[in-house]
């Protein structure tokens, strides 16, 4: 789809700001923000300043309006399309539905290769393959893997456990059709950001418990893992830092309407009674993120169960940074670290 001229101009202007001399960027962003022994990266603070000046927000009125505006705004922060990465459409059966998916293959990658089954973020309500297109491309190219990005059904049209069922169906499809996807069935990972990190953790948990094929690795990017407890980070960072407490309440209301058991491990994987035997995990959190503390609690829970886990707190960043590679340099550094962890996690063992 062609990008409208107005959006291209806004994109260029936004990116130009991040190449201004540091003193000028600091002047625009304001005094350094320090909280909980951390200092927010200048790139992150400048992005938040631009968001405030533009009046943009993660949640914008209705569900439909929020979806449309998120799709449009991604061009401002995603950056230049990562290439050379080939794509092809894939249809995944899930119950009586068919899920759209995109298979990303970096140039020169031999078959069979590792595969990441990727679930986008967006609170189970907004977001899509399109909003996370460049993130999928980046992980494919820099981790040296194929990426299968899945268009799971969203709430409120498909509330819990609909997205979970779709995520499980996507993993099962990837394993069963590994040869068709050019993938090694023994090196299939699950991963995603925020809501997608939640779905990835749940897929790893559910497939391990039922027996049979399970992921070889988990890439959990600032995941939501517990709907039952309000932790300290949600109070500290719940306002004016991209993902707000109000937005979280809005997302939860659509995904888990009244009557849903929020302690169900398929919604709150932190609360599962047994985490032993789960695949190795790389869990990344952001220092200025309301979800920080629950993500780190999940890392501790896995470690206590004997699961190999690497926890990386990006202490100076905010929620959502996977999609901010097009502005500044600090976000790209963190994303590159994730790609490196994925490459190592799916490396072929002799």
GUBAMI-371684 format. One record per residue (C-alpha): residue in one letter; residue number from 0; x negated, y, z; chain. Coordinates in Angstrom, 3 decimals. Layout:
// GUBAMI-371684
rest: A, nr: NUM, c1: X, c2: Y, c3: Z, kette: A
...
END
This chain:
// GUBAMI-371684
rest: X, nr: 0, c1: 0.000, c2: 0.000, c3: 0.000, kette: A
rest: X, nr: 1, c1: -1.387, c2: 3.422, c3: -0.929, kette: A
rest: X, nr: 2, c1: -2.137, c2: 5.788, c3: 1.935, kette: A
rest: X, nr: 3, c1: -0.293, c2: 9.116, c3: 1.556, kette: A
rest: X, nr: 4, c1: -2.474, c2: 12.165, c3: 0.923, kette: A
rest: X, nr: 5, c1: -1.369, c2: 13.806, c3: 4.180, kette: A
rest: X, nr: 6, c1: -2.447, c2: 10.777, c3: 6.227, kette: A
rest: X, nr: 7, c1: -5.781, c2: 10.606, c3: 4.392, kette: A
rest: X, nr: 8, c1: -6.390, c2: 14.256, c3: 5.235, kette: A
rest: X, nr: 9, c1: -5.485, c2: 13.706, c3: 8.887, kette: A
rest: X, nr: 10, c1: -7.792, c2: 10.700, c3: 8.983, kette: A
rest: X, nr: 11, c1: -10.716, c2: 12.664, c3: 7.584, kette: A
rest: X, nr: 12, c1: -10.132, c2: 15.518, c3: 10.025, kette: A
rest: X, nr: 13, c1: -9.909, c2: 13.187, c3: 13.025, kette: A
rest: X, nr: 14, c1: -13.076, c2: 11.324, c3: 12.066, kette: A
rest: X, nr: 15, c1: -14.951, c2: 14.570, c3: 11.429, kette: A
rest: X, nr: 16, c1: -14.358, c2: 15.659, c3: 15.014, kette: A
rest: X, nr: 17, c1: -16.287, c2: 12.643, c3: 16.264, kette: A
rest: X, nr: 18, c1: -19.352, c2: 13.674, c3: 14.254, kette: A
rest: X, nr: 19, c1: -19.514, c2: 17.169, c3: 15.706, kette: A
rest: X, nr: 20, c1: -22.460, c2: 17.926, c3: 18.026, kette: A
rest: X, nr: 21, c1: -21.972, c2: 16.402, c3: 21.452, kette: A
rest: X, nr: 22, c1: -21.631, c2: 19.781, c3: 23.269, kette: A
rest: X, nr: 23, c1: -18.821, c2: 20.742, c3: 20.877, kette: A
rest: X, nr: 24, c1: -17.052, c2: 17.406, c3: 21.383, kette: A
rest: X, nr: 25, c1: -17.380, c2: 17.818, c3: 25.137, kette: A
rest: X, nr: 26, c1: -15.883, c2: 21.296, c3: 24.924, kette: A
rest: X, nr: 27, c1: -12.874, c2: 19.933, c3: 23.035, kette: A
rest: X, nr: 28, c1: -12.455, c2: 16.883, c3: 25.270, kette: A
rest: X, nr: 29, c1: -12.804, c2: 18.778, c3: 28.548, kette: A
rest: X, nr: 30, c1: -14.760, c2: 18.047, c3: 31.710, kette: A
rest: X, nr: 31, c1: -15.904, c2: 14.438, c3: 32.190, kette: A
rest: X, nr: 32, c1: -13.236, c2: 12.188, c3: 33.679, kette: A
rest: X, nr: 33, c1: -14.530, c2: 10.116, c3: 36.579, kette: A
rest: X, nr: 34, c1: -12.305, c2: 7.649, c3: 38.385, kette: A
rest: X, nr: 35, c1: -12.928, c2: 4.568, c3: 40.510, kette: A
rest: X, nr: 36, c1: -16.693, c2: 4.952, c3: 40.192, kette: A
rest: X, nr: 37, c1: -16.508, c2: 5.042, c3: 36.377, kette: A
rest: X, nr: 38, c1: -16.907, c2: 7.798, c3: 33.792, kette: A
rest: X, nr: 39, c1: -14.754, c2: 7.722, c3: 30.672, kette: A
rest: X, nr: 40, c1: -16.727, c2: 7.607, c3: 27.431, kette: A
rest: X, nr: 41, c1: -16.718, c2: 10.889, c3: 25.552, kette: A
rest: X, nr: 42, c1: -15.339, c2: 9.138, c3: 22.460, kette: A
rest: X, nr: 43, c1: -12.405, c2: 7.824, c3: 24.487, kette: A
rest: X, nr: 44, c1: -11.751, c2: 11.157, c3: 26.163, kette: A
rest: X, nr: 45, c1: -11.831, c2: 13.000, c3: 22.849, kette: A
rest: X, nr: 46, c1: -9.382, c2: 10.503, c3: 21.354, kette: A
rest: X, nr: 47, c1: -7.007, c2: 10.998, c3: 24.286, kette: A
rest: X, nr: 48, c1: -7.306, c2: 14.761, c3: 23.891, kette: A
rest: X, nr: 49, c1: -6.341, c2: 14.499, c3: 20.228, kette: A
rest: X, nr: 50, c1: -3.444, c2: 12.212, c3: 21.142, kette: A
rest: X, nr: 51, c1: -2.187, c2: 14.771, c3: 23.652, kette: A
rest: X, nr: 52, c1: -2.519, c2: 17.697, c3: 21.237, kette: A
rest: X, nr: 53, c1: -0.626, c2: 15.794, c3: 18.538, kette: A
rest: X, nr: 54, c1: 2.134, c2: 14.649, c3: 20.893, kette: A
rest: X, nr: 55, c1: 1.575, c2: 11.027, c3: 19.846, kette: A
rest: X, nr: 56, c1: 2.396, c2: 8.149, c3: 22.188, kette: A
rest: X, nr: 57, c1: 2.310, c2: 4.360, c3: 22.116, kette: A
rest: X, nr: 58, c1: 6.077, c2: 4.291, c3: 22.685, kette: A
rest: X, nr: 59, c1: 8.129, c2: 6.784, c3: 20.644, kette: A
rest: X, nr: 60, c1: 11.834, c2: 6.530, c3: 21.412, kette: A
rest: X, nr: 61, c1: 13.519, c2: 3.535, c3: 19.828, kette: A
rest: X, nr: 62, c1: 11.899, c2: 0.218, c3: 19.002, kette: A
rest: X, nr: 63, c1: 12.160, c2: 0.858, c3: 15.273, kette: A
rest: X, nr: 64, c1: 10.684, c2: 4.360, c3: 15.512, kette: A
rest: X, nr: 65, c1: 7.834, c2: 3.109, c3: 17.707, kette: A
rest: X, nr: 66, c1: 7.006, c2: 0.401, c3: 15.173, kette: A
rest: X, nr: 67, c1: 7.018, c2: 2.792, c3: 12.214, kette: A
rest: X, nr: 68, c1: 4.873, c2: 5.428, c3: 13.931, kette: A
rest: X, nr: 69, c1: 2.339, c2: 2.869, c3: 15.137, kette: A
rest: X, nr: 70, c1: 1.944, c2: 1.528, c3: 11.603, kette: A
rest: X, nr: 71, c1: 1.410, c2: 5.049, c3: 10.244, kette: A
rest: X, nr: 72, c1: -1.004, c2: 6.178, c3: 12.969, kette: A
rest: X, nr: 73, c1: -3.436, c2: 3.277, c3: 12.583, kette: A
rest: X, nr: 74, c1: -5.019, c2: 4.920, c3: 9.546, kette: A
rest: X, nr: 75, c1: -6.263, c2: 7.675, c3: 11.849, kette: A
rest: X, nr: 76, c1: -8.379, c2: 5.398, c3: 14.034, kette: A
rest: X, nr: 77, c1: -8.992, c2: 2.085, c3: 12.250, kette: A
rest: X, nr: 78, c1: -11.776, c2: 3.336, c3: 10.035, kette: A
rest: X, nr: 79, c1: -12.865, c2: 2.344, c3: 6.553, kette: A
rest: X, nr: 80, c1: -11.631, c2: -1.090, c3: 5.485, kette: A
rest: X, nr: 81, c1: -14.174, c2: -3.769, c3: 6.357, kette: A
rest: X, nr: 82, c1: -15.365, c2: -5.643, c3: 3.270, kette: A
rest: X, nr: 83, c1: -16.235, c2: -7.957, c3: 1.602, kette: A
rest: X, nr: 84, c1: -13.468, c2: -10.042, c3: 3.159, kette: A
rest: X, nr: 85, c1: -11.001, c2: -11.995, c3: 1.015, kette: A
rest: X, nr: 86, c1: -7.391, c2: -12.466, c3: 2.100, kette: A
rest: X, nr: 87, c1: -4.552, c2: -14.777, c3: 1.218, kette: A
rest: X, nr: 88, c1: -1.033, c2: -15.151, c3: 2.528, kette: A
rest: X, nr: 89, c1: -0.036, c2: -18.214, c3: 4.526, kette: A
rest: X, nr: 90, c1: 3.429, c2: -19.391, c3: 5.611, kette: A
rest: X, nr: 91, c1: 3.641, c2: -21.157, c3: 8.975, kette: A
rest: X, nr: 92, c1: 6.729, c2: -23.147, c3: 9.983, kette: A
rest: X, nr: 93, c1: 8.042, c2: -22.388, c3: 13.485, kette: A
rest: X, nr: 94, c1: 11.308, c2: -24.058, c3: 14.398, kette: A
rest: X, nr: 95, c1: 13.872, c2: -22.966, c3: 11.819, kette: A
rest: X, nr: 96, c1: 11.775, c2: -19.956, c3: 10.797, kette: A
rest: X, nr: 97, c1: 8.720, c2: -19.335, c3: 8.654, kette: A
rest: X, nr: 98, c1: 6.030, c2: -17.027, c3: 10.001, kette: A
rest: X, nr: 99, c1: 3.927, c2: -14.872, c3: 7.720, kette: A
rest: X, nr: 100, c1: 0.194, c2: -14.964, c3: 8.307, kette: A
rest: X, nr: 101, c1: -2.964, c2: -13.720, c3: 6.624, kette: A
rest: X, nr: 102, c1: -6.130, c2: -15.763, c3: 6.244, kette: A
rest: X, nr: 103, c1: -9.302, c2: -13.635, c3: 6.221, kette: A
rest: X, nr: 104, c1: -12.474, c2: -15.138, c3: 4.759, kette: A
rest: X, nr: 105, c1: -15.744, c2: -13.175, c3: 4.742, kette: A
rest: X, nr: 106, c1: -17.785, c2: -13.375, c3: 1.569, kette: A
rest: X, nr: 107, c1: -20.172, c2: -16.287, c3: 1.378, kette: A
rest: X, nr: 108, c1: -18.748, c2: -18.221, c3: 4.319, kette: A
rest: X, nr: 109, c1: -19.026, c2: -21.958, c3: 3.577, kette: A
rest: X, nr: 110, c1: -16.405, c2: -24.598, c3: 4.278, kette: A
rest: X, nr: 111, c1: -15.615, c2: -25.845, c3: 6.784, kette: A
rest: X, nr: 112, c1: -16.130, c2: -22.883, c3: 9.078, kette: A
rest: X, nr: 113, c1: -14.955, c2: -21.840, c3: 12.521, kette: A
rest: X, nr: 114, c1: -11.462, c2: -20.329, c3: 12.607, kette: A
rest: X, nr: 115, c1: -9.899, c2: -17.769, c3: 14.932, kette: A
rest: X, nr: 116, c1: -6.103, c2: -17.919, c3: 15.238, kette: A
rest: X, nr: 117, c1: -5.405, c2: -14.266, c3: 16.051, kette: A
rest: X, nr: 118, c1: -2.361, c2: -12.715, c3: 17.751, kette: A
rest: X, nr: 119, c1: -2.025, c2: -8.933, c3: 17.588, kette: A
rest: X, nr: 120, c1: -1.226, c2: -6.683, c3: 20.536, kette: A
rest: X, nr: 121, c1: 1.721, c2: -4.333, c3: 20.937, kette: A
rest: X, nr: 122, c1: 3.591, c2: -5.415, c3: 24.053, kette: A
rest: X, nr: 123, c1: 5.399, c2: -8.241, c3: 22.192, kette: A
rest: X, nr: 124, c1: 7.578, c2: -5.445, c3: 20.713, kette: A
rest: X, nr: 125, c1: 5.459, c2: -3.407, c3: 18.275, kette: A
rest: X, nr: 126, c1: 2.337, c2: -4.061, c3: 16.218, kette: A
rest: X, nr: 127, c1: 1.773, c2: -6.367, c3: 13.261, kette: A
rest: X, nr: 128, c1: -0.829, c2: -7.961, c3: 11.035, kette: A
rest: X, nr: 129, c1: -1.049, c2: -4.593, c3: 9.291, kette: A
rest: X, nr: 130, c1: -1.875, c2: -2.619, c3: 12.438, kette: A
rest: X, nr: 131, c1: -4.660, c2: -5.095, c3: 13.209, kette: A
rest: X, nr: 132, c1: -5.874, c2: -5.664, c3: 9.657, kette: A
rest: X, nr: 133, c1: -9.253, c2: -4.010, c3: 10.121, kette: A
rest: X, nr: 134, c1: -9.775, c2: -5.654, c3: 13.498, kette: A
rest: X, nr: 135, c1: -9.238, c2: -9.064, c3: 11.893, kette: A
rest: X, nr: 136, c1: -11.573, c2: -8.140, c3: 9.054, kette: A
rest: X, nr: 137, c1: -14.270, c2: -6.985, c3: 11.463, kette: A
rest: X, nr: 138, c1: -14.121, c2: -10.151, c3: 13.563, kette: A
rest: X, nr: 139, c1: -14.179, c2: -12.324, c3: 10.443, kette: A
rest: X, nr: 140, c1: -17.199, c2: -10.592, c3: 8.937, kette: A
rest: X, nr: 141, c1: -19.282, c2: -10.028, c3: 12.052, kette: A
rest: X, nr: 142, c1: -18.493, c2: -13.271, c3: 13.866, kette: A
rest: X, nr: 143, c1: -18.875, c2: -15.351, c3: 10.713, kette: A
rest: X, nr: 144, c1: -15.457, c2: -17.015, c3: 11.030, kette: A
rest: X, nr: 145, c1: -12.218, c2: -17.304, c3: 9.155, kette: A
rest: X, nr: 146, c1: -9.358, c2: -15.473, c3: 10.879, kette: A
rest: X, nr: 147, c1: -5.704, c2: -16.483, c3: 10.657, kette: A
rest: X, nr: 148, c1: -3.708, c2: -13.440, c3: 11.774, kette: A
rest: X, nr: 149, c1: -0.157, c2: -14.401, c3: 12.705, kette: A
rest: X, nr: 150, c1: 3.043, c2: -12.346, c3: 12.361, kette: A
rest: X, nr: 151, c1: 4.839, c2: -13.849, c3: 15.351, kette: A
rest: X, nr: 152, c1: 8.410, c2: -12.727, c3: 15.968, kette: A
rest: X, nr: 153, c1: 8.839, c2: -9.717, c3: 18.233, kette: A
rest: X, nr: 154, c1: 11.189, c2: -8.725, c3: 21.030, kette: A
rest: X, nr: 155, c1: 13.885, c2: -7.610, c3: 21.489, kette: A
rest: X, nr: 156, c1: 14.992, c2: -9.643, c3: 18.454, kette: A
rest: X, nr: 157, c1: 12.987, c2: -12.614, c3: 19.759, kette: A
rest: X, nr: 158, c1: 12.337, c2: -12.230, c3: 23.499, kette: A
rest: X, nr: 159, c1: 10.460, c2: -14.707, c3: 25.700, kette: A
rest: X, nr: 160, c1: 9.783, c2: -17.526, c3: 24.987, kette: A
rest: X, nr: 161, c1: 10.123, c2: -16.836, c3: 21.247, kette: A
rest: X, nr: 162, c1: 6.622, c2: -15.380, c3: 20.711, kette: A
rest: X, nr: 163, c1: 5.123, c2: -18.206, c3: 22.778, kette: A
rest: X, nr: 164, c1: 6.839, c2: -20.815, c3: 20.604, kette: A
rest: X, nr: 165, c1: 5.561, c2: -19.069, c3: 17.485, kette: A
rest: X, nr: 166, c1: 2.012, c2: -18.876, c3: 18.853, kette: A
rest: X, nr: 167, c1: 1.996, c2: -22.588, c3: 19.665, kette: A
rest: X, nr: 168, c1: 3.375, c2: -23.392, c3: 16.220, kette: A
rest: X, nr: 169, c1: 0.622, c2: -21.283, c3: 14.639, kette: A
rest: X, nr: 170, c1: -2.147, c2: -23.085, c3: 16.504, kette: A
rest: X, nr: 171, c1: -0.666, c2: -26.506, c3: 15.700, kette: A
rest: X, nr: 172, c1: -0.412, c2: -25.523, c3: 12.035, kette: A
rest: X, nr: 173, c1: -4.014, c2: -24.309, c3: 11.967, kette: A
rest: X, nr: 174, c1: -5.257, c2: -27.584, c3: 13.403, kette: A
rest: X, nr: 175, c1: -3.090, c2: -29.791, c3: 11.180, kette: A
rest: X, nr: 176, c1: -3.936, c2: -27.799, c3: 8.032, kette: A
rest: X, nr: 177, c1: -7.565, c2: -27.064, c3: 8.897, kette: A
rest: X, nr: 178, c1: -8.844, c2: -28.511, c3: 5.609, kette: A
rest: X, nr: 179, c1: -6.437, c2: -26.347, c3: 3.602, kette: A
rest: X, nr: 180, c1: -7.628, c2: -23.290, c3: 5.533, kette: A
rest: X, nr: 181, c1: -11.301, c2: -24.123, c3: 5.032, kette: A
rest: X, nr: 182, c1: -11.703, c2: -24.626, c3: 8.773, kette: A
rest: X, nr: 183, c1: -13.446, c2: -27.091, c3: 11.036, kette: A
rest: X, nr: 184, c1: -10.656, c2: -28.542, c3: 13.235, kette: A
rest: X, nr: 185, c1: -13.109, c2: -28.904, c3: 16.129, kette: A
rest: X, nr: 186, c1: -13.996, c2: -25.185, c3: 16.059, kette: A
rest: X, nr: 187, c1: -10.657, c2: -23.413, c3: 16.172, kette: A
rest: X, nr: 188, c1: -10.337, c2: -20.580, c3: 18.688, kette: A
rest: X, nr: 189, c1: -7.377, c2: -18.503, c3: 19.808, kette: A
rest: X, nr: 190, c1: -7.691, c2: -14.808, c3: 20.484, kette: A
rest: X, nr: 191, c1: -5.901, c2: -11.511, c3: 20.618, kette: A
rest: X, nr: 192, c1: -5.593, c2: -8.201, c3: 22.371, kette: A
rest: X, nr: 193, c1: -3.161, c2: -7.250, c3: 25.160, kette: A
rest: X, nr: 194, c1: 0.086, c2: -9.127, c3: 24.395, kette: A
rest: X, nr: 195, c1: -1.925, c2: -11.168, c3: 21.903, kette: A
rest: X, nr: 196, c1: -4.403, c2: -11.991, c3: 24.654, kette: A
rest: X, nr: 197, c1: -1.489, c2: -13.193, c3: 26.751, kette: A
rest: X, nr: 198, c1: -0.264, c2: -15.463, c3: 23.955, kette: A
rest: X, nr: 199, c1: -3.780, c2: -16.789, c3: 23.413, kette: A
rest: X, nr: 200, c1: -4.184, c2: -17.658, c3: 27.098, kette: A
rest: X, nr: 201, c1: -0.776, c2: -19.362, c3: 27.104, kette: A
rest: X, nr: 202, c1: -1.605, c2: -21.402, c3: 23.979, kette: A
rest: X, nr: 203, c1: -4.841, c2: -22.591, c3: 25.573, kette: A
rest: X, nr: 204, c1: -2.997, c2: -23.509, c3: 28.769, kette: A
rest: X, nr: 205, c1: -0.043, c2: -25.259, c3: 27.126, kette: A
rest: X, nr: 206, c1: -2.068, c2: -27.248, c3: 24.594, kette: A
rest: X, nr: 207, c1: -4.529, c2: -28.409, c3: 27.248, kette: A
rest: X, nr: 208, c1: -1.736, c2: -29.570, c3: 29.556, kette: A
rest: X, nr: 209, c1: 0.197, c2: -31.484, c3: 26.905, kette: A
rest: X, nr: 210, c1: -2.877, c2: -33.324, c3: 25.629, kette: A
rest: X, nr: 211, c1: -3.990, c2: -33.588, c3: 22.024, kette: A
rest: X, nr: 212, c1: -5.530, c2: -30.772, c3: 19.966, kette: A
rest: X, nr: 213, c1: -6.471, c2: -27.655, c3: 21.944, kette: A
rest: X, nr: 214, c1: -8.528, c2: -24.557, c3: 21.151, kette: A
rest: X, nr: 215, c1: -12.299, c2: -24.762, c3: 21.369, kette: A
rest: X, nr: 216, c1: -12.604, c2: -21.187, c3: 22.664, kette: A
rest: X, nr: 217, c1: -10.509, c2: -18.279, c3: 23.974, kette: A
rest: X, nr: 218, c1: -11.129, c2: -14.636, c3: 23.051, kette: A
rest: X, nr: 219, c1: -8.982, c2: -12.674, c3: 25.511, kette: A
rest: X, nr: 220, c1: -9.111, c2: -8.919, c3: 24.919, kette: A
rest: X, nr: 221, c1: -7.685, c2: -6.917, c3: 27.837, kette: A
rest: X, nr: 222, c1: -4.973, c2: -9.573, c3: 28.284, kette: A
rest: X, nr: 223, c1: -1.718, c2: -9.290, c3: 30.252, kette: A
rest: X, nr: 224, c1: -1.591, c2: -12.405, c3: 32.434, kette: A
rest: X, nr: 225, c1: 0.700, c2: -11.681, c3: 35.409, kette: A
rest: X, nr: 226, c1: 4.156, c2: -10.095, c3: 35.301, kette: A
rest: X, nr: 227, c1: 4.797, c2: -10.532, c3: 39.030, kette: A
rest: X, nr: 228, c1: 2.180, c2: -8.350, c3: 40.732, kette: A
rest: X, nr: 229, c1: 1.399, c2: -4.656, c3: 40.435, kette: A
rest: X, nr: 230, c1: -2.353, c2: -4.376, c3: 40.897, kette: A
rest: X, nr: 231, c1: -4.456, c2: -1.386, c3: 41.861, kette: A
rest: X, nr: 232, c1: -5.601, c2: -0.620, c3: 38.304, kette: A
rest: X, nr: 233, c1: -2.007, c2: -0.133, c3: 37.173, kette: A
rest: X, nr: 234, c1: -1.603, c2: 2.623, c3: 39.757, kette: A
rest: X, nr: 235, c1: -4.998, c2: 4.191, c3: 39.072, kette: A
rest: X, nr: 236, c1: -4.785, c2: 4.233, c3: 35.277, kette: A
rest: X, nr: 237, c1: -1.052, c2: 4.230, c3: 34.566, kette: A
rest: X, nr: 238, c1: -0.795, c2: 7.793, c3: 33.273, kette: A
rest: X, nr: 239, c1: -2.350, c2: 9.649, c3: 30.334, kette: A
rest: X, nr: 240, c1: -4.787, c2: 6.882, c3: 29.350, kette: A
rest: X, nr: 241, c1: -3.053, c2: 5.521, c3: 26.216, kette: A
rest: X, nr: 242, c1: -1.270, c2: 2.536, c3: 27.796, kette: A
rest: X, nr: 243, c1: 0.982, c2: 4.010, c3: 30.486, kette: A
rest: X, nr: 244, c1: 2.991, c2: 2.469, c3: 33.279, kette: A
rest: X, nr: 245, c1: 6.183, c2: 3.707, c3: 31.610, kette: A
rest: X, nr: 246, c1: 5.231, c2: 1.975, c3: 28.354, kette: A
rest: X, nr: 247, c1: 4.531, c2: -1.262, c3: 30.225, kette: A
rest: X, nr: 248, c1: 7.979, c2: -1.136, c3: 31.824, kette: A
rest: X, nr: 249, c1: 9.507, c2: -0.518, c3: 28.386, kette: A
rest: X, nr: 250, c1: 7.667, c2: -3.452, c3: 26.808, kette: A
rest: X, nr: 251, c1: 8.525, c2: -5.774, c3: 29.689, kette: A
rest: X, nr: 252, c1: 12.197, c2: -4.842, c3: 29.537, kette: A
rest: X, nr: 253, c1: 12.374, c2: -5.953, c3: 25.912, kette: A
rest: X, nr: 254, c1: 10.214, c2: -9.068, c3: 26.203, kette: A
rest: X, nr: 255, c1: 11.490, c2: -10.332, c3: 29.557, kette: A
rest: X, nr: 256, c1: 15.098, c2: -9.219, c3: 29.984, kette: A
rest: X, nr: 257, c1: 17.057, c2: -9.858, c3: 33.147, kette: A
rest: X, nr: 258, c1: 17.217, c2: -13.526, c3: 34.098, kette: A
rest: X, nr: 259, c1: 13.768, c2: -14.487, c3: 32.798, kette: A
rest: X, nr: 260, c1: 11.471, c2: -16.100, c3: 35.377, kette: A
rest: X, nr: 261, c1: 8.416, c2: -13.842, c3: 35.252, kette: A
rest: X, nr: 262, c1: 6.402, c2: -16.362, c3: 37.256, kette: A
rest: X, nr: 263, c1: 6.706, c2: -18.902, c3: 34.433, kette: A
rest: X, nr: 264, c1: 3.088, c2: -19.724, c3: 33.439, kette: A
rest: X, nr: 265, c1: 4.109, c2: -19.325, c3: 29.789, kette: A
rest: X, nr: 266, c1: 4.608, c2: -15.646, c3: 30.651, kette: A
rest: X, nr: 267, c1: 2.152, c2: -15.264, c3: 33.537, kette: A
rest: X, nr: 268, c1: -0.682, c2: -17.739, c3: 32.858, kette: A
rest: X, nr: 269, c1: -2.554, c2: -16.504, c3: 35.923, kette: A
rest: X, nr: 270, c1: 0.124, c2: -18.226, c3: 38.027, kette: A
rest: X, nr: 271, c1: -0.352, c2: -21.712, c3: 36.566, kette: A
rest: X, nr: 272, c1: -1.092, c2: -24.276, c3: 39.263, kette: A
rest: X, nr: 273, c1: -3.992, c2: -25.841, c3: 37.371, kette: A
rest: X, nr: 274, c1: -6.519, c2: -24.135, c3: 35.097, kette: A
rest: X, nr: 275, c1: -9.054, c2: -26.954, c3: 34.994, kette: A
rest: X, nr: 276, c1: -10.123, c2: -28.280, c3: 31.619, kette: A
rest: X, nr: 277, c1: -9.275, c2: -25.088, c3: 29.715, kette: A
rest: X, nr: 278, c1: -11.581, c2: -24.099, c3: 26.833, kette: A
rest: X, nr: 279, c1: -14.434, c2: -21.655, c3: 27.456, kette: A
rest: X, nr: 280, c1: -13.340, c2: -18.037, c3: 27.475, kette: A
rest: X, nr: 281, c1: -14.706, c2: -14.598, c3: 26.794, kette: A
rest: X, nr: 282, c1: -12.559, c2: -12.051, c3: 28.603, kette: A
rest: X, nr: 283, c1: -13.053, c2: -8.357, c3: 28.009, kette: A
rest: X, nr: 284, c1: -11.411, c2: -5.639, c3: 30.088, kette: A
rest: X, nr: 285, c1: -11.479, c2: -1.852, c3: 29.862, kette: A
rest: X, nr: 286, c1: -12.411, c2: 0.181, c3: 32.924, kette: A
rest: X, nr: 287, c1: -9.617, c2: 2.754, c3: 32.461, kette: A
rest: X, nr: 288, c1: -6.872, c2: 0.233, c3: 31.679, kette: A
rest: X, nr: 289, c1: -3.817, c2: -0.588, c3: 33.816, kette: A
rest: X, nr: 290, c1: -4.370, c2: -4.259, c3: 32.881, kette: A
rest: X, nr: 291, c1: -7.995, c2: -4.308, c3: 34.038, kette: A
rest: X, nr: 292, c1: -7.525, c2: -5.983, c3: 37.391, kette: A
rest: X, nr: 293, c1: -5.277, c2: -8.817, c3: 36.229, kette: A
rest: X, nr: 294, c1: -7.635, c2: -9.657, c3: 33.366, kette: A
rest: X, nr: 295, c1: -10.517, c2: -9.858, c3: 35.808, kette: A
rest: X, nr: 296, c1: -8.414, c2: -11.914, c3: 38.222, kette: A
rest: X, nr: 297, c1: -7.820, c2: -14.383, c3: 35.389, kette: A
rest: X, nr: 298, c1: -11.553, c2: -14.651, c3: 34.779, kette: A
rest: X, nr: 299, c1: -12.060, c2: -15.460, c3: 38.454, kette: A
rest: X, nr: 300, c1: -9.252, c2: -18.023, c3: 38.376, kette: A
rest: X, nr: 301, c1: -10.819, c2: -19.788, c3: 35.394, kette: A
rest: X, nr: 302, c1: -14.271, c2: -19.691, c3: 36.952, kette: A
rest: X, nr: 303, c1: -12.943, c2: -21.188, c3: 40.173, kette: A
rest: X, nr: 304, c1: -11.413, c2: -24.013, c3: 38.142, kette: A
rest: X, nr: 305, c1: -14.758, c2: -24.812, c3: 36.559, kette: A
rest: X, nr: 306, c1: -14.020, c2: -23.250, c3: 33.176, kette: A
rest: X, nr: 307, c1: -17.010, c2: -21.577, c3: 31.469, kette: A
rest: X, nr: 308, c1: -16.085, c2: -17.903, c3: 31.311, kette: A
rest: X, nr: 309, c1: -17.867, c2: -14.677, c3: 30.434, kette: A
rest: X, nr: 310, c1: -16.293, c2: -11.480, c3: 31.741, kette: A
rest: X, nr: 311, c1: -17.234, c2: -8.175, c3: 30.149, kette: A
rest: X, nr: 312, c1: -15.824, c2: -4.996, c3: 31.653, kette: A
rest: X, nr: 313, c1: -16.229, c2: -2.082, c3: 29.253, kette: A
rest: X, nr: 314, c1: -16.152, c2: 0.306, c3: 32.177, kette: A
rest: X, nr: 315, c1: -15.976, c2: 3.537, c3: 30.161, kette: A
rest: X, nr: 316, c1: -13.195, c2: 2.562, c3: 27.731, kette: A
rest: X, nr: 317, c1: -9.403, c2: 2.544, c3: 27.557, kette: A
rest: X, nr: 318, c1: -6.802, c2: -0.016, c3: 26.545, kette: A
rest: X, nr: 319, c1: -6.446, c2: -0.523, c3: 22.808, kette: A
rest: X, nr: 320, c1: -10.052, c2: 0.056, c3: 21.805, kette: A
rest: X, nr: 321, c1: -10.104, c2: -2.925, c3: 19.426, kette: A
rest: X, nr: 322, c1: -8.239, c2: -0.687, c3: 16.963, kette: A
rest: X, nr: 323, c1: -10.381, c2: 2.438, c3: 17.422, kette: A
rest: X, nr: 324, c1: -13.417, c2: 1.400, c3: 15.369, kette: A
rest: X, nr: 325, c1: -12.954, c2: 4.302, c3: 12.973, kette: A
rest: X, nr: 326, c1: -13.659, c2: 7.045, c3: 15.504, kette: A
rest: X, nr: 327, c1: -16.967, c2: 7.627, c3: 17.227, kette: A
rest: X, nr: 328, c1: -19.480, c2: 4.882, c3: 17.965, kette: A
rest: X, nr: 329, c1: -18.715, c2: 3.656, c3: 21.465, kette: A
rest: X, nr: 330, c1: -15.648, c2: 1.639, c3: 20.449, kette: A
rest: X, nr: 331, c1: -17.597, c2: -0.136, c3: 17.704, kette: A
rest: X, nr: 332, c1: -20.288, c2: -1.147, c3: 20.172, kette: A
rest: X, nr: 333, c1: -17.724, c2: -2.924, c3: 22.334, kette: A
rest: X, nr: 334, c1: -16.066, c2: -4.599, c3: 19.345, kette: A
rest: X, nr: 335, c1: -19.450, c2: -5.786, c3: 18.086, kette: A
rest: X, nr: 336, c1: -20.068, c2: -7.419, c3: 21.459, kette: A
rest: X, nr: 337, c1: -16.777, c2: -9.310, c3: 21.130, kette: A
rest: X, nr: 338, c1: -17.684, c2: -10.500, c3: 17.651, kette: A
rest: X, nr: 339, c1: -21.028, c2: -11.734, c3: 18.941, kette: A
rest: X, nr: 340, c1: -19.348, c2: -13.638, c3: 21.774, kette: A
rest: X, nr: 341, c1: -16.962, c2: -15.269, c3: 19.297, kette: A
rest: X, nr: 342, c1: -19.824, c2: -16.277, c3: 17.012, kette: A
rest: X, nr: 343, c1: -21.687, c2: -17.903, c3: 19.909, kette: A
rest: X, nr: 344, c1: -18.553, c2: -19.514, c3: 21.338, kette: A
rest: X, nr: 345, c1: -17.771, c2: -21.272, c3: 18.058, kette: A
rest: X, nr: 346, c1: -21.338, c2: -22.105, c3: 17.070, kette: A
rest: X, nr: 347, c1: -21.786, c2: -25.687, c3: 15.912, kette: A
rest: X, nr: 348, c1: -23.445, c2: -27.805, c3: 18.556, kette: A
rest: X, nr: 349, c1: -26.081, c2: -30.319, c3: 17.495, kette: A
END
